[in-house]
Amino acid sequence: MKVRKTHKRWNYARIFQKTDIRVGPISEPRTLAHYHNTLAEDLLYLTHRHGVTFGAQKRPVHDPENPYTRHRPAPQPKGGKGLQPAAPPTDAANVVKLEKIVLHTHVKEAQTNRQAILSAMALFRQLSGELEKQGGQDSASGVVVCRARKQSSSFRITRYLPIAVKVELRGEKMYEFINSLAEFVLPRMRDFAGIVMPPPSASMNTPSAMSGVVAFGLPPSAMSLFPQVEVNFDSYPRSHGFHIEFITNARGKDAQNKARALVSGFRIPLVRK
């Protein structure tokens, strides 16, 4: 007669305890060191305006002595534009710097074939190296699939249809992307003269001019020039063009020129129309 041995039940929750591991900075990227050692001081000298302050526009009000306008709502700003934000003072604490880089692409073929968006997701993940909550960082969103907000019969788009992909770069990977872009991609693009800037006669009071964002696009042929993708580029079914947005901390009047000066300091050319 066999006697069945009773095995002790292991509590795996106690053996394999969850550890909070967060990956920190290992080394300073060369582009970030260039910003701290050289570029920040030059930008402070170039963008400083001694004795000039750009205050925020005040909302117009009615005459307080007029009894007929006492309970009326405040009038709207003239010109059909909103109030301009106040620019921070130009000092060492407010030197223009890069906050993040956003890469995004629109996959037109995903309107009829949803599997066509997988190649863009794989390319962006290989290019950026971003994963969701990687290294214990809860703020890391990784590669995000963008869905249509509204339905459009003329463009054959249904609501919540995945049609685009985007990824945000911050910290070390942001400066590593700039290094790859300035050293390996742009010098090998023969038809790229630089980021096209508006003419000097363009207004600097528009919302886009006061946001401190520099944006431009690259064709699908530029994707294969990145060293992160060039090694195994043949394994992807197709290439995609994408847009690049350099988002800085500059706000208010003259923010666009400050952002362009920062981008040009990273050896990215700019040209006039």
Secondary structure, 3 states (H helix, E strand, C coil): CCCCCCCCCCCHHHHCCCCCCCCCCCCCCHHHHHHHHHHHHHHHHHHCCCCCCCCCCCCCCCCCCCHHHCCCCCCCCHHHCCCCCCCCCCCHHHCCCEEEEEEEEECHHHHCCHHHHHHHHHHHHHHHCCCCCHHHCCCCCCCEEEECCCCECCCCECCCCEEEEEEEECCHHHHHHHHHHHHHHHHHCCCCCCEEECCCCCCCCCCCCCCCEEEEEECHHHHHHCHHHHCCHHHCCCCCCEEEEEEECCCCCCHHHHHHHHHHHCCCCEEEC
